[in-house]
Amino acid sequence: MTLKIASITTASKHEIIKARLLVVIKNAASSELSLAESDTAKALIHNVWEACSNMNQYVQYGFNTTLRKKIFSEDLTCLVPQNFDDLLSVYEHHNRYKSEEHSNDNKPAPTLHNILFDSYYDNPINPYETADSRSADENSDGEAYYSLINFSNFLLHVLRIMINEQSSSRQDIALDDKQLLVQFEDHILTETNFDNGKHFSVLSQVKAFIYCLLKMKFVFDHFIIKRNAQDSKEHWTIKKLTMSKSSHSAYYKNSFEQDNDSLVMLQSAFHVSTPTMNYKHWLNAALSYLYTHYNNSDYETGLDSLSYLKHLEAIARAFMLRRYLTDNPDEYHQIIYQTSNLNSLSLKQDKHNVYSNDMRSQIEHYLRYGNIRNIFVFNYLDYLLWIRNNKPSFTFTSRSSIEHFYPQNKRDKDILINEKDSPDTLLHSFGNLCLISHSLNSRVTNDMPTVKVKYFLDAKQIDSLKLFKMIDYIHDTGIKWDKDTIRQHGNEMVDLLVNNLQIAEQVSS
């Protein structure tokens, strides 16, 4: 019983927050909001909240057809209002227009609730549904994708980005939904004074957050990966919702004409490295960039794809240099919000200066079995291999088991048996390691490389480009997986990382 109550409490946190925000509007002084504005603002907040809370549905589908075009343009590809007051004006104009339209009809004028939520207007059509499937389930409109996170987690991302914009990047907010109510109490529902001299009233914070929420959901839907629920293989996609000028129906298409595939690959590499909903720092970094760089006046895209990709690549390198390849890591907040030039970051040298100026040795140390801090080191390498190999067909999947290609527990005495206890044995070096799924690990973990290669090829299941390269040594070239091969492969992979991270020309800081 206790567990059930706890679960209900967790699920209702965002509803409690919405109720608290509505109370702020209700209690606002007439000098801040007139009665008419207050009623409209409450309906607006409710509508925006409900539209954004369905993380598997594009936010445009949360509004009736008339409002949708006013807020997101006729093509549905641009967020037109630039702040809360602009959004409120759209609602006020829409309400007056509909009231006047029905004033001479026998049918009573619609209430604002009618206008926003139901009754008078047709529900939007899901571009993926047929007429038959749509009539079978009207409530499924727009749910064509699976989101990376739930609404409570999303609220924290929005809050963190908004507060860091206001505070000149000085306020860290934990991306943990257990702290959702506390964080909103501290930063939205209490008058805020930042040490940069800025002051915000509770009402101004509520208004700012609601607009920020809508904007963030719009860019999240259009520029962040999601699984396609209509695809049996559930591939990662980055697509935007738009209107066909010929058929006047909505459909999905790639968000960018260029770089879309690279953005999908890099984001999916990030995601499978941190599949839990809490503490998705890469997502926060991406959303922060989108929030500050999205251009409302660009109705076609709103964002330069190459600049976006370069920023995410810079974040990836920063995480490698300042988090995963050192024992003295920077905080994620420091990397994302307090680094003026991500491309200028150098490898952070270990506290004890073990490797002197030999940065390559430090990198190799943190790529050894037992020293690897985050499996992103494998997934980022796969992304680099994908780029180097001219973007072959490949999809990142959830793989979290670090496997020894030459097994730990069944060794050939002619290769590694004499150095099995050596701290620098090639057995645990990066050249002998790959990333596979837990289920696959349990099947092949003690098999010799030749047996593993046959299993992978028969199963047609190769989940890593690094693993594919290792298999290629044995299957296509006939080379034996021995010390020399392990060393050769390890050097090639580390070379790729070192060159990408631009270590050779860096001085440790």
C-alpha positions as CSV (number, residue, x, y, z in Angstrom):
1,M,0.0,0.0,0.0
2,T,2.8,2.4,0.8
3,L,4.5,1.8,-2.5
4,K,1.2,2.4,-4.3
5,I,0.7,5.7,-2.5
6,A,4.3,6.8,-3.2
7,S,3.8,6.0,-6.9
8,I,0.6,8.1,-7.1
9,T,2.4,10.9,-5.3
10,T,5.3,10.9,-7.8
11,A,2.9,10.8,-10.8
12,S,0.9,13.8,-9.5
13,K,3.8,16.1,-8.8
14,H,3.5,18.0,-12.0
15,E,-0.3,18.4,-11.4
16,I,0.5,20.0,-8.0
17,I,2.9,22.4,-9.7
18,K,0.3,23.4,-12.3
19,A,-2.2,24.0,-9.6
20,R,0.3,26.2,-7.7
21,L,1.0,28.2,-10.9
22,L,-2.7,28.8,-11.5
23,V,-3.1,30.0,-7.9
24,V,-0.4,32.7,-8.6
25,I,-2.5,33.9,-11.6
26,K,-5.7,33.9,-9.5
27,N,-4.1,35.9,-6.8
28,A,-2.4,38.4,-9.0
29,A,-3.2,42.1,-8.3
30,S,-5.4,43.9,-10.8
31,S,-2.5,46.2,-11.6
32,E,-0.6,43.1,-12.8
33,L,-3.5,41.3,-14.6
34,S,-7.0,42.4,-15.2
35,L,-9.9,40.0,-14.5
36,A,-10.3,39.2,-18.2
37,E,-6.5,38.7,-18.6
38,S,-6.5,36.5,-15.5
39,D,-9.2,34.2,-16.8
40,T,-7.5,33.9,-20.2
41,A,-4.1,33.4,-18.6
42,K,-5.4,30.5,-16.5
43,A,-6.9,28.8,-19.5
44,L,-3.6,29.4,-21.4
45,I,-1.5,27.9,-18.7
46,H,-3.8,24.9,-18.4
47,N,-3.7,24.4,-22.2
48,V,0.0,24.8,-22.6
49,W,0.6,22.4,-19.6
50,E,-1.6,19.7,-21.0
51,A,-0.2,20.1,-24.5
52,C,3.4,19.8,-23.3
53,S,2.7,17.0,-20.8
54,N,2.1,14.3,-23.5
55,M,5.8,13.7,-24.3
56,N,4.9,11.2,-27.1
57,Q,2.9,13.8,-29.0
58,Y,4.1,16.8,-30.9
59,V,3.0,19.9,-29.0
60,Q,1.0,21.4,-31.9
61,Y,-1.5,18.6,-31.4
62,G,-2.4,20.0,-27.9
63,F,-4.2,23.0,-29.5
64,N,-7.3,23.2,-31.6
65,T,-6.8,23.8,-35.3
66,T,-7.3,27.6,-35.2
67,L,-5.0,28.2,-32.3
68,R,-2.5,25.8,-33.7
69,K,-2.0,27.9,-36.8
70,K,-1.9,31.2,-34.8
71,I,0.8,29.8,-32.4
72,F,2.8,27.7,-34.8
73,S,2.2,29.4,-38.2
74,E,0.2,28.0,-41.1
75,D,2.9,25.5,-41.8
76,L,3.1,24.4,-38.1
77,T,6.9,24.8,-38.3
78,C,7.6,27.9,-36.3
79,L,6.7,29.1,-32.8
80,V,5.3,32.6,-33.6
81,P,4.9,34.2,-30.1
82,Q,8.1,35.4,-28.6
83,N,7.0,35.7,-25.0
84,F,4.1,35.0,-22.6
85,D,2.4,38.3,-23.4
86,D,2.5,37.6,-27.1
87,L,0.9,34.2,-26.4
88,L,-1.7,35.8,-24.1
89,S,-2.6,38.2,-26.9
90,V,-3.2,35.3,-29.3
91,Y,-5.6,33.7,-26.8
92,E,-7.5,37.0,-26.1
93,H,-7.9,37.7,-29.8
94,H,-9.1,34.1,-30.5
95,N,-11.6,34.3,-27.6
96,R,-13.0,37.6,-28.8
97,Y,-13.3,36.4,-32.4
98,K,-15.1,33.2,-31.5
99,S,-17.5,35.0,-29.1
100,E,-18.4,37.6,-31.9
101,E,-18.7,34.8,-34.5
102,H,-21.4,33.1,-32.5
103,S,-23.1,36.2,-31.0
104,N,-25.9,36.1,-33.6
105,D,-26.3,32.3,-33.7
106,N,-28.9,30.4,-31.9
107,K,-26.1,28.3,-30.6
108,P,-24.7,29.9,-27.4
109,A,-21.3,31.5,-27.6
110,P,-18.5,29.2,-26.7
111,T,-16.8,29.5,-23.4
112,L,-13.1,29.8,-23.4
113,H,-13.0,26.1,-22.3
114,N,-15.0,25.2,-25.4
115,I,-12.6,27.0,-27.6
116,L,-9.5,25.6,-26.1
117,F,-10.4,22.0,-25.5
118,D,-13.3,20.6,-27.4
119,S,-16.9,20.9,-28.8
120,Y,-16.7,23.5,-31.6
121,Y,-13.7,22.3,-33.6
122,D,-12.4,19.2,-35.2
123,N,-9.6,17.2,-33.5
124,P,-6.3,17.2,-35.3
125,I,-5.5,14.3,-37.6
126,N,-2.5,12.1,-36.9
127,P,-0.5,12.2,-40.2
128,Y,0.3,8.5,-39.8
129,E,-3.2,7.3,-39.3
130,T,-5.7,6.1,-41.8
131,A,-9.4,7.0,-41.6
132,D,-10.2,3.6,-40.2
133,S,-7.5,3.6,-37.5
134,R,-8.3,7.2,-36.6
135,S,-12.0,6.5,-36.1
136,A,-11.1,3.5,-33.9
137,D,-9.1,5.6,-31.5
138,E,-9.6,9.3,-31.6
139,N,-7.4,9.8,-28.5
140,S,-4.3,8.6,-30.2
141,D,-3.9,11.7,-32.4
142,G,-0.3,12.6,-32.9
143,E,1.3,9.9,-30.8
144,A,3.7,8.6,-33.4
145,Y,6.9,8.7,-31.3
146,Y,8.4,7.5,-28.0
147,S,10.1,10.2,-26.0
148,L,13.4,9.9,-24.2
149,I,12.1,11.3,-20.9
150,N,8.8,11.8,-19.1
151,F,7.2,15.1,-18.3
152,S,8.5,15.5,-14.8
153,N,12.1,15.2,-16.0
154,F,11.3,17.5,-18.9
155,L,10.1,20.2,-16.4
156,L,13.4,20.1,-14.6
157,H,15.3,20.5,-17.9
158,V,13.2,23.6,-18.7
159,L,13.6,25.0,-15.2
160,R,17.4,24.5,-15.2
161,I,17.8,26.2,-18.6
162,M,15.5,29.1,-17.7
163,I,17.1,29.8,-14.4
164,N,20.6,29.6,-15.8
165,E,19.6,32.1,-18.5
166,Q,18.4,34.5,-15.8
167,S,21.3,34.0,-13.4
168,S,24.1,34.2,-15.9
169,S,24.8,30.5,-15.7
170,R,25.3,30.4,-11.9
171,Q,22.5,28.2,-10.6
172,D,22.8,24.4,-10.8
173,I,19.5,22.5,-10.6
174,A,19.6,18.7,-10.1
175,L,18.0,16.7,-12.9
176,D,16.3,14.4,-10.4
177,D,12.5,14.3,-10.4
178,K,12.5,13.5,-6.7
179,Q,13.4,17.2,-6.2
180,L,10.7,18.5,-8.6
181,L,8.5,20.2,-6.0
182,V,11.4,21.7,-4.0
183,Q,13.0,23.1,-7.1
184,F,9.9,24.8,-8.3
185,E,9.2,26.2,-4.8
186,D,12.7,27.7,-4.7
187,H,12.9,29.1,-8.2
188,I,9.4,29.9,-9.5
189,L,7.0,30.1,-6.5
190,T,9.3,32.4,-4.4
191,E,10.5,35.8,-5.3
192,T,13.9,35.4,-6.9
193,N,17.1,37.5,-6.4
194,F,20.2,36.4,-8.2
195,D,23.7,37.5,-7.3
196,N,24.0,39.2,-10.7
197,G,21.5,41.8,-9.4
198,K,18.5,40.5,-11.3
199,H,15.1,40.3,-9.4
200,F,12.0,38.4,-10.5
201,S,8.5,38.5,-9.0
202,V,6.6,35.2,-8.6
203,L,4.1,36.3,-11.3
204,S,6.9,37.2,-13.7
205,Q,8.5,33.8,-13.1
206,V,5.3,31.9,-13.7
207,K,4.7,33.8,-17.0
208,A,8.3,33.3,-18.1
209,F,8.3,29.6,-17.2
210,I,5.1,28.9,-19.2
211,Y,6.5,30.4,-22.3
212,C,9.8,28.7,-21.8
213,L,7.9,25.4,-21.4
214,L,6.1,25.8,-24.7
215,K,9.2,26.9,-26.5
216,M,11.3,24.0,-25.1
217,K,8.7,21.4,-26.0
218,F,8.5,22.8,-29.5
219,V,12.3,22.5,-30.0
220,F,12.4,19.2,-28.2
221,D,9.9,17.7,-30.6
222,H,11.6,19.1,-33.7
223,F,15.3,18.8,-32.9
224,I,15.8,15.9,-30.4
225,I,15.8,12.2,-31.3
226,K,12.9,10.0,-30.6
227,R,11.8,6.4,-31.5
228,N,9.4,6.1,-34.4
229,A,6.4,4.1,-33.0
230,Q,5.1,3.4,-36.5
231,D,8.3,1.7,-37.5
232,S,8.6,-2.0,-36.5
233,K,12.4,-1.5,-36.1
234,E,11.8,1.7,-34.1
235,H,14.7,3.6,-35.6
236,W,15.9,6.9,-34.1
237,T,14.6,9.9,-36.0
238,I,14.7,13.7,-35.9
239,K,11.6,15.0,-37.6
240,K,9.4,18.0,-37.7
241,L,5.7,18.3,-38.1
242,T,4.6,20.4,-41.1
243,M,1.7,21.0,-43.5
244,S,1.5,19.9,-47.1
245,K,0.7,22.8,-49.3
246,S,-0.9,20.6,-51.9
247,S,-3.1,18.3,-49.7
248,H,-3.3,20.6,-46.7
249,S,-2.7,17.7,-44.4
250,A,0.0,17.4,-41.7
251,Y,3.0,15.0,-42.1
252,Y,6.5,14.4,-40.7
253,K,9.7,15.0,-42.5
254,N,13.4,15.3,-41.5
255,S,14.0,18.4,-39.5
256,F,17.1,19.3,-41.6
257,E,18.0,18.8,-45.2
258,Q,21.6,18.4,-44.3
259,D,23.3,16.9,-41.2
260,N,20.1,15.2,-40.0
261,D,21.7,11.7,-40.1
262,S,24.7,12.9,-38.2
263,L,22.6,14.6,-35.5
264,V,20.6,11.4,-35.1
265,M,23.7,9.3,-34.7
266,L,25.5,11.5,-32.2
267,Q,22.3,12.0,-30.1
268,S,21.6,8.3,-30.0
269,A,25.2,7.7,-29.0
270,F,24.7,10.0,-26.1
271,H,21.3,8.5,-25.2
272,V,22.3,4.8,-25.1
273,S,25.2,5.7,-22.9
274,T,22.8,7.2,-20.3
275,P,19.5,5.5,-20.9
276,T,17.9,6.5,-17.5
277,M,15.5,9.4,-17.5
278,N,17.3,11.3,-14.7
279,Y,20.6,13.1,-15.1
280,K,20.6,13.3,-18.9
281,H,23.2,16.1,-19.0
282,W,23.8,15.7,-22.8
283,L,20.1,16.4,-23.4
284,N,20.3,19.5,-21.1
285,A,23.3,20.7,-23.1
286,A,21.4,20.2,-26.4
287,L,18.2,21.8,-25.1
288,S,20.1,24.8,-23.7
289,Y,21.7,25.4,-27.1
290,L,18.3,25.0,-28.8
291,Y,16.6,27.5,-26.4
292,T,19.2,30.2,-27.0
293,H,19.7,29.7,-30.8
294,Y,16.3,28.9,-32.1
295,N,15.2,31.7,-34.4
296,N,11.4,32.5,-34.3
297,S,11.6,34.5,-37.5
298,D,12.9,31.6,-39.5
299,Y,9.7,29.9,-40.5
300,E,11.4,27.1,-42.5
301,T,13.8,25.6,-39.9
302,G,14.7,28.1,-37.2
303,L,18.1,26.6,-36.7
304,D,21.4,26.0,-38.5
305,S,22.0,22.3,-38.6
306,L,25.8,22.5,-39.0
307,S,26.2,24.8,-36.1
308,Y,24.0,22.6,-34.0
309,L,26.0,19.5,-34.9
310,K,29.3,21.2,-34.2
311,H,28.0,22.2,-30.8
312,L,27.0,18.7,-29.9
313,E,30.3,17.4,-31.1
314,A,32.0,20.0,-28.9
315,I,29.9,18.8,-25.9
316,A,31.0,15.2,-26.6
317,R,34.7,16.2,-26.7
318,A,34.2,18.2,-23.5
319,F,32.6,15.3,-21.7
320,M,35.5,13.0,-22.8
321,L,38.3,15.5,-21.9
322,R,36.9,16.9,-18.7
323,R,34.8,14.0,-17.3
324,Y,35.7,10.5,-18.5
325,L,39.5,10.6,-19.1
326,T,40.6,12.1,-15.8
327,D,40.3,11.4,-12.1
328,N,39.6,15.1,-11.4
329,P,36.4,15.6,-13.4
330,D,34.6,19.0,-13.9
331,E,30.9,19.1,-13.0
332,Y,28.5,18.8,-15.9
333,H,27.0,22.2,-15.0
334,Q,30.4,23.8,-15.3
335,I,31.0,22.3,-18.7
336,I,27.6,23.1,-20.1
337,Y,27.0,26.6,-18.6
338,Q,30.3,28.0,-17.5
339,T,32.6,27.2,-20.4
340,S,32.9,30.1,-22.8
341,N,34.6,28.2,-25.6
342,L,34.1,24.4,-25.6
343,N,36.5,24.0,-28.4
344,S,39.4,25.4,-26.4
345,L,39.2,22.8,-23.6
346,S,42.2,20.6,-23.0
347,L,42.5,17.2,-21.4
348,K,42.3,17.7,-17.6
349,Q,45.4,16.1,-16.2
350,D,45.1,13.8,-13.2
351,K,45.6,15.2,-9.7
352,H,48.7,13.3,-8.9
353,N,50.4,14.1,-12.2
354,V,51.1,10.4,-12.8
355,Y,51.7,10.7,-16.5
356,S,53.6,13.9,-16.5
357,N,53.0,15.4,-20.0
358,D,52.1,12.1,-21.7
359,M,48.4,12.7,-22.3
360,R,48.1,9.6,-24.5
361,S,49.1,7.4,-21.6
362,Q,46.5,9.0,-19.4
363,I,43.8,8.4,-22.1
364,E,44.9,4.7,-22.4
365,H,44.7,4.3,-18.7
366,Y,41.0,5.4,-18.6
367,L,40.2,3.1,-21.5
368,R,41.4,0.0,-19.7
369,Y,39.0,-2.5,-18.2
370,G,38.1,-1.4,-14.6
371,N,39.0,2.2,-15.3
372,I,36.3,3.1,-17.8
373,R,34.1,5.8,-16.2
374,N,31.3,5.9,-18.8
375,I,30.4,3.7,-21.8
376,F,30.2,6.8,-23.9
377,V,33.9,6.3,-24.6
378,F,32.8,3.3,-26.8
379,N,29.7,4.9,-28.3
380,Y,31.6,8.1,-29.2
381,L,34.3,6.0,-30.8
382,D,31.6,4.2,-32.8
383,Y,30.3,7.6,-33.9
384,L,33.8,8.6,-35.1
385,L,34.1,5.2,-36.9
386,W,30.8,5.8,-38.6
387,I,31.9,9.2,-39.8
388,R,35.3,7.8,-41.0
389,N,33.7,4.9,-42.8
390,N,31.4,7.2,-44.9
391,K,28.3,6.6,-42.7
392,P,27.4,3.0,-43.2
393,S,24.0,1.6,-42.1
394,F,24.2,1.4,-38.3
395,T,21.9,2.0,-35.4
396,F,22.9,2.6,-31.8
397,T,21.3,0.1,-29.4
398,S,21.3,-0.3,-25.6
399,R,24.6,-2.1,-24.9
400,S,26.1,-1.8,-21.5
401,S,28.3,-4.9,-21.0
402,I,32.1,-4.4,-21.6
403,E,33.3,-7.7,-23.1
404,H,36.8,-9.0,-23.4
405,F,37.2,-10.2,-27.0
406,Y,39.9,-12.6,-25.9
407,P,38.2,-14.0,-22.8
408,Q,39.4,-13.5,-19.2
409,N,38.6,-17.0,-18.0
410,K,39.7,-19.2,-20.9
411,R,43.2,-18.2,-22.1
412,D,45.5,-19.7,-24.6
413,K,48.7,-20.3,-22.8
414,D,50.8,-19.2,-25.8
415,I,49.3,-15.7,-25.8
416,L,48.3,-14.2,-22.5
417,I,48.6,-16.8,-19.7
418,N,52.0,-15.7,-18.5
419,E,50.9,-12.1,-17.9
420,K,47.3,-12.6,-16.6
421,D,48.1,-10.9,-13.3
422,S,50.1,-8.0,-14.8
423,P,48.6,-4.6,-14.2
424,D,49.4,-3.6,-17.8
425,T,48.3,-6.8,-19.4
426,L,47.0,-6.5,-23.0
427,L,44.0,-8.6,-21.8
428,H,42.4,-5.5,-20.2
429,S,43.6,-2.9,-22.8
430,F,41.1,-1.0,-25.0
431,G,42.2,-3.0,-28.0
432,N,40.7,-6.2,-26.5
433,L,37.5,-4.6,-25.3
434,C,34.1,-4.1,-27.0
435,L,30.6,-3.2,-25.9
436,I,27.8,-5.7,-26.2
437,S,24.4,-6.4,-24.6
438,H,24.1,-8.2,-21.3
439,S,22.2,-11.1,-22.9
440,L,24.9,-11.5,-25.5
441,N,27.6,-11.3,-22.9
442,S,26.2,-14.2,-21.0
443,R,26.3,-16.4,-24.1
444,V,29.8,-15.7,-25.5
445,T,31.8,-14.3,-22.6
446,N,34.1,-17.3,-22.2
447,D,34.4,-18.2,-25.9
448,M,37.6,-17.7,-27.9
449,P,37.6,-15.0,-30.5
450,T,37.1,-17.4,-33.5
451,V,34.0,-18.9,-31.8
452,K,32.6,-15.4,-31.1
453,V,33.1,-14.3,-34.6
454,K,31.2,-17.3,-35.9
455,Y,28.4,-16.6,-33.5
456,F,28.1,-12.9,-34.4
457,L,28.1,-13.6,-38.1
458,D,25.6,-16.4,-37.8
459,A,23.3,-14.3,-35.6
460,K,23.8,-11.3,-37.9
461,Q,24.1,-9.3,-34.8
462,I,27.0,-6.9,-34.6
463,D,26.0,-4.0,-32.4
464,S,29.2,-2.0,-32.5
465,L,31.4,-0.7,-35.2
466,K,34.5,-1.3,-33.0
467,L,33.4,-4.9,-32.7
468,F,32.8,-5.1,-36.4
469,K,36.4,-4.0,-36.9
470,M,37.7,-6.6,-34.5
471,I,35.7,-9.3,-36.3
472,D,37.1,-8.1,-39.6
473,Y,40.6,-8.9,-38.4
474,I,39.8,-12.6,-38.1
475,H,37.1,-13.2,-40.6
476,D,38.3,-11.2,-43.6
477,T,42.0,-11.1,-43.2
478,G,42.6,-14.4,-41.3
479,I,44.8,-12.7,-38.8
480,K,45.1,-14.4,-35.4
481,W,43.8,-12.5,-32.4
482,D,47.1,-12.3,-30.5
483,K,49.1,-9.7,-28.7
484,D,50.2,-8.0,-31.8
485,T,46.7,-7.8,-33.2
486,I,45.3,-6.5,-29.9
487,R,48.1,-3.9,-29.7
488,Q,47.5,-2.9,-33.4
489,H,43.8,-2.5,-33.0
490,G,44.1,-0.6,-29.7
491,N,46.6,1.8,-31.2
492,E,44.4,2.5,-34.2
493,M,41.3,3.2,-32.0
494,V,43.2,5.4,-29.5
495,D,44.8,7.3,-32.5
496,L,41.3,8.0,-33.7
497,L,40.2,9.4,-30.3
498,V,43.4,11.4,-29.8
499,N,43.2,13.0,-33.2
500,N,39.5,13.9,-32.7
501,L,40.2,15.2,-29.2
502,Q,43.1,17.3,-30.5
503,I,45.3,16.1,-27.7
504,A,48.6,16.4,-29.5
505,E,48.5,20.2,-29.6
506,Q,47.0,20.7,-26.1
507,V,48.6,21.8,-22.9
508,S,47.0,20.4,-19.8
509,S,45.1,22.9,-17.5
